[in-house]
Amino acid sequence: MNKTPICPYCNSEAQLVKGKKIYPHRPDLHMLNFWYCDNGHDPAYVGCHKASATHLHTGEEPLGRLANAELRKLKSEAHAVFDPLWKNGKFKSRGKAYNWLANTLNIPKVECHIGMMDEQTCKRVIQACQKL
């Protein structure tokens, strides 16, 4: 059984919704699962892993933390500067790039996932990648 994510903005339990609620203009996302909360604040949401027997996913496990518009923008910017480092050969693999990032940010590698980061950590990712 999956644990319901708690919204970091209001401490309420998130709701499991279909993509149609969040992306009515994107039919390709309508049937995907998302965790969602708009309990008196800017809507926060996160997508879910697709169901997979191989990875033991039910289709309800969040891909990261719930994010409002500001955090979604920062996560997108962080990926935009970080992903080319491993996709274009600066590092030999995605894992090596994340090892570098974890060491640079001085955080455990298991916590070094842009989808799980808050606003401040995303800003640190952007700065570190731009310096590199």
N, C-alpha and C positions, 0 to 999 in steps of 0.2 A: 504494500500500500504506500502511496506517495504522501509525503508531507506537504501540506499546503504552504506555499511561500508567504512570508509576512512582508507587507509593504514597508519599505524603509522611510516613507514620508509620513505615514499616519499610524503605523503599527497594527493595521487591520489585516485580516487574512485576505489574500488575493482571490479572485474568482477565475475559474477555468472557463475560457470563452473560445469561440471559433474566430478565425481571422476576419470573417465578414464584419464583425463588430468594430474592429480596429482599422481595417483596410477595405471599406465597402467598394472602393474603386479598383481593387485588385482581385478579380475572380480567382486567380491562381493561388491566392492565399486563403480563400474563404473556408476551406475545410481543415486548415492547420490549427493546432492548439496553441493558445497563448494564456499566460497568467496576466491578469489585468486588475487594476484598482484605480478608481477615480473618486475616492471618498473625500470630497471637499478639496481636492488639489488637482494640479495638472495631471492628466492621466499618465499612469506609469504602467508599463507592460514589458514582458519578455516572452520570446518564443520558446517552444519546447522542442526537445530532441524528438526526432521521428521514431515511431515504434520500430523496434528491432529485436528479434530473438537473439541475434549474435551479441549485441551489447546490453541485453536485458533491459531495454527501454520500453516503457509502456506507451510512450507518446505524451506523457504528462510531466516529464522531468524538465525543469527550466534550463535554458541554455546559459543562464547567468542570473544576475539580480534584476529586479524590476527597476526600470529606468524612466524618468520623466524626460521631457523634451531636451532639457539642457544636457543631461547625462547621455542620452542617445546621440546627441550631436558630438559630444566629446569622445564617446566610444568610437564613433565613425571616424573622427579625426585621428584618434590614436591608431586605429587599424590602417588608415591611409598612409601614415608615416612608418609604422612598424612592419606591416606585411611585405612591402617591397624589399626589406632587408633580408628576408629569407626566400622570397620568391625570385629575386633577381641576383642571388649569389653572394651577397655580402657575408652571409653565414651559410654553411653547408646544408643546414636543415632547419626546419621550423623549431625543433627541440633545442638546437644550439642557440638559436635566436632568443628563445624564451629563457634559456639558461643565462645568457648575457643580460637580458632585461631584468630577471630576478636579482642577479648580482648587482646590477646598476641601481636598482630601486631599493636594494637591501631588504627584500622580502623573500619568504620561502617559495621555492619553485611551485609547490602545490597551490599557492595563492596567486600565482602569476598568470592570470587569465583575464584579458581585457573585458570579457563579458561579466566578470565578477567585481570589477573595480569601481570605485566611487569617483566623483568629479575630480577631487584633488589628485588621486593616483593617475587618472587619465591625463591630467595636465602634466604630471611628471614624466609619463611615457612620451608624450609629444615633445617635451623639452629634451629628453635624453636622446631620442631618435634624431632630432634635428641637429644636435651637437655632433652626433656620430657622422 
